[in-house]
Amino acid sequence: MADEREPQPRYRVRPVTTPVAPAEPSKPEPTSDPFLRPAAEDDDGYDPYSDRPADPEPTYQEDPWR
């Protein structure tokens, strides 16, 4: 007659963790003006490819042609 008890495992599974080396602290990027031009860029004052947004115009004007 077979033993009626539940079979016990012959091994035990345990999680194994390997410590990770600490990351270097992230240096905060300096806050800079997105429109600041590089020093080596031509400085004649003309900027045809400027990505500065245009000044907002009023949505309604009484009579703009006066």
Secondary structure, DSSP 8 states (H G I E B T S, - for coil): ----S----SS----------------------TT---TTS--SS--TT---------S--S-TT-
